[in-house]
Amino acid sequence: MSAVPDVAAGRSGVAFRSRSSTRPSDWPAYATLVSPVHGAWRRRWFNLLLRLTVKRSAAGARAIREMRARQARIDERFGRVDAPVRRTAVDCSGVAAEWIDVPEGRPRRTLLYLHGGAFAFRFPKIHAGMVGRWCTRLGARALIVDYRLAPEHPYPAAADDCHTAYRWLLAHGCDPQNIVIAGDSAGANLALATLHRVKAAGEPQPACAVLLAPVVDFTLSGRSMVTNARRDAMLSLADFVRFRALYAPPERYLDPFVSPLFGDFTGLPPLLFQASSHEMAVDESIRAAAKAHASGVHVELEIWDRMPHVFQAIASLPQARQAAEHVRRFVAVHAGW
């Protein structure tokens, strides 16, 4: 199966068109390049803002406490939770979590959401806001898992918490075919790792999974880690090296519960990947999608032209709304919502 060619460098010859969605002729059938017609100036502004703030300031941050304080300010600045969204703390067999309910939600439909943040940070407003908007589109409620963070709680704490939350949903009567699991960045790693753990335990799989900009290879062997190092407006190689060390030791980097790319994808539910053409980890989505497809899993891979890492969480971006609609359509087909 051919891989998606040189999307980061734009060398496919037909990449970066002005139409909303295209499939370059040398891409596999499950892959799509998404170049939104609207929102280009906002995309440029937000990329510049990230480059001048997040990427530049990350280089000078030393202590994890200092970095968490900075991330909390980012969460306060960019997080927007719509008024109808109701947030309720819940204990899932010892794992902290939060129910997200909206007026349109149907109690039988459950989105299990695993937040990103390099395994070390939380963005409660940003993620509750995005997940609330998704729930309105999906007609569902969501459970956001407040898993334990590194470095205080390294692997397998976060992975254990996410799997426990999934088991808690099953134990409380949730039909697995009415559960959709999703996550972004490190949370997408945990979502895919949870699917591998569910399979290993012989438990029923959820209806489908949505993976936003997943970071699924702790060996950092993807070519885009190098080719997109300057293009990525938010992250650097030093970030990846630092935070993988906080989460897991080197001898675990090939473990599929740490690096889900190296797991057996056979029997997993349908997977939707959304990643940016210019982010450093885009090859991880490309490689994981190719491996899943080769294993007989239904896969959809969307590469979003020049968007920042996890752009879907920024409510002011038109592209985030378009991405959410793509998620809705995917879930409608595979979960029947």
N, C-alpha and C positions, 0 to 999 in steps of 0.2 A: 504494500500500500504506500503510495507516494505521500510524502509529508508536505505541509504547506511551505512553499519555497520563499525564503528571503523576505518575509513580510516586513521585518524590522528595517531592512535597508531599502525597501520599496523596489526591489529588482525584478519582480515578476513580470514587468512589462505592462501590466494592465491594472496594477494596484492604484489606490487613491483616486478613484473616479468621483465625479460630482454626484452621481446617482446615489440613492440611499443605500441600496444593497446590491452587491455584484458578486459573482464567483469567477475569479480569474481562471482561464482555461486550463492551467496546470495545477489547480487546486483539487483536492478530493471532493466528492459530491456532498459530504456532510459539512463542509467549511464555507463560510461566507465572509466577505469583507464588507463591513458596514461603514459607509461614509455619509453621515447625516447631512442633509442639505441645510438645515437650520442650526444655529447656535455656534457657528465657527468663531465669532469674536469672543463669545463667552468662554469657549474652550481655550482660546489663546490667552485670555486674561487670567483664567484660573491656572493654567500651566505656568504662566509667569509668576503668579502669586506663590504657587507651591515651590518653584525654583528659588525664589528670593527669601522664602521664610522656612518652610519645612526642610528642604534639602540643604540649604546653607547653614541653618542653625543646628541641624543634626550633627554636623561635623564637629561642633564645639561642645556638645553635650557630653558630660562624663558620667555622672551618677544616674542610676535608674530613677531615683526620686526626682531629680531635676527634669528628666525626660517626661516622666508622668505628669508633672506639673504643667509642662508645655503642652502635652497632648490634651490635658483637661481644658486648657484655654482654647485650643483648636476646636474641641468638642462644643464648648460653649458658644464659640463664634459661628460655627457652621451648622450646628445641629438645629433642626426645626421639626418639632413634633406638633402635628396638626391637633386642633382643639378636640375633635371627637375621639381621639385615641385615648384609651384607658389602659394604664399600666398597673399591674398587680403582682407583687412579689409572691413567689411560691417556692416551697421546698420540695425538690424532686428526689426523694430517698437520700437526703443529705446533701444534695447539689443545689446551690442557689440558682434561681431562674426568675424570669419575669414573663407573665402573660401579657400579650398585646391584643387588645380587643377593639374592634371598630363596629359601628352600627350595622355595616353590611355583612359582618362576619357570620358564618354558619358554624355552630359548635362542632359539627362532625368533621370539618376540614381543619387540619392542623399543619402549619408551617413550622418546622423545627429549624431555628436559625442559630448558627454558630458565628459569632462576631470575629472580625479580624482585629489586628493590633500587634503583630509580631510575637504572639504568644505572651506578651508582657504588658499590654495596655488594654484599656477599655474606652469606648466612645459611646456612653449610654444614650446621649441625645441624638447623635448622628444615626446610630443603628436603630433606635426605637422609631425615629422619624421615617427612615427609609422603609423599615419593615411594616410600619403602620400604613404607609402609602401602598405598599404591595398588598397588604391584607384587604384594603378597600377594593383594589382591582380584582383580587382573587376570591373575594367573598369568604374569607377564612379568618381564623385567629392564629396567633403565633406564639411560640414559646422560645424566648431568647435565653440561652444558657449562659449563666455567669460563671464560667469554668475558672478553676484556679489558675493563677498566672505564674509564669517564670519571671525571675530566677528563684523566687521563694519556693515555688512548686514546679520543678522540672518534670519532663516526661517520666512516667505516663499519666501524671495528674490530670491534665486537660483532656487527654484522650479518654481516660476512665470516666471523667465527669460527663462528657458528651454521650458516651455509650450508656451510662447510667440514666441519663435524661431520656434517651430513646426507649430504653427498657421501661422506664416509669410511665411513659405515654402508653405503651402496649399494656402494661399492668392495669392502667386506669381505663381500659376499654377502647382506646383509639384503634381503629382499623388501619393496619399498615398501608393499605391501598388508598387511605385518605390522609396519609402523612407524606409531606414533601420536605426533604431535608435540603438546606441551603447554607451557604457561607461565603465569606469574602476573604481573600488573601490567606492568612494563617487559619481563619475559620473555614475556608474552603478546603484547606489541608485536613482539618479535623473532620469535616463532612465526609470527604472521600475515605479517610482513615476509619471513620465510623462504619461506612458501608463495608469495608474490608473486615472489620471486627464482627459486624453483624453476620456476614457470610461465614466467617470462621466458627462462630458460635452456633450456626445452624438456625438462626432466627429469621423471621420473615423480613424481606426488604421493603423499604418504603416505595411509594408509587414512582417517584423520580427524584432527581437531584439537580440543583442549580448551583454552579460553581463560578464565582466571580473572581477573576484574576488569581487562581489558585497558585500557591507556592508549595509544590509537591515533591521537590527533589533537593534534599539537603546536601547532595554532593555539588550542587551549583554547576552542573556540567552542561547546561544549555548554552548554545551559541549566543543567544540574545543577552546573556549576562555580560558579554563583552561588547557586542555590536550596539546595544542600547544603553550602555553605561552613561553616555552623554545625553542621549535623547530623553531618558526617563527624568521627568520633572520633579520627582518626589524621592526616589530611593537611590542608594549607591551600593557598590559591592561591599563596602565596609559595614553597611547596615545589615546585609544578609549574613555576613560572616559573624558579626557580633551577636545577633539574636538567635542564630541557630545554636551557637555555643551556650547561650543561656538556657535553651530548651532541652537539648539532648547532647550526649557525648559523641565523639566521632565514630565509635564502634557501632552506633545505632543508625548511622546515616543511610545504610542500605536496608534497614528494617522497613517493611511496607506500612507499618503503623506509624512510622515517623516520616518516611518518604513514600507516600501512597503510589507514586509513579511506578514503583518497583513491585507492586502487588499484582495478583492475578485478577483481572477484571471480569473474567467469565462469570456470568450470572448476575452481574450488577444491574440495577434498574436504568432506565434512560437517563442520559446525562446531557445537560446544557452547559457549555463553557462560554463565558464572555470575558475577553481580555483585550487590552489595548495593543495596537501595533508597536507603540513606542516604549512599552514598559519592559524592564529588564527580565521579568519572569514570563514573557509571552511564550517562549519556547516550551515552558512547562505545560501550558494549556495545549499547545499543538501536539506535543509528544504524548500526553495523557489521552487526548482525544483519539489519536492514531492507534494507541495501544488498545483502548476500549473498543474501537471500531473493529480492529483485527480480532478481538475476542468475541465478537458477535453482539456487542451492546449497541443499542440505538444511541447515536451521538449527534449532537448539533454543536458546531464550533463557530462562534462569532468573533471576528477580529475587528475591533472598533478603531477607526482611523485616528491616530494621534491624540487619543484621549488619555487623561491621567489615570493612575492606578486607582481602582475602585471608584470611578467617576459616578457610578450608579447611586452613590450615597449623597450626592450633592443636589439638593432639591431645585436649586436655581438653574441647573443645566438642562436645556431641552433634551439633550441626548440621554439624560438619566430617565426621563419620562418615556422616551422611545424604547430604551432598554427594558424598562419595567413592563411595557406592553408586549415585548418579545417574550419575557418571562411568563406573562399571563397566557399567551397563546400556547407556549410549550406545555405549561401545567394543564391547561384545558384539554389538550390532546392526551396527555399521559396519566393524568389523575382524574379526568372527567369533571373538573370544577367549572 
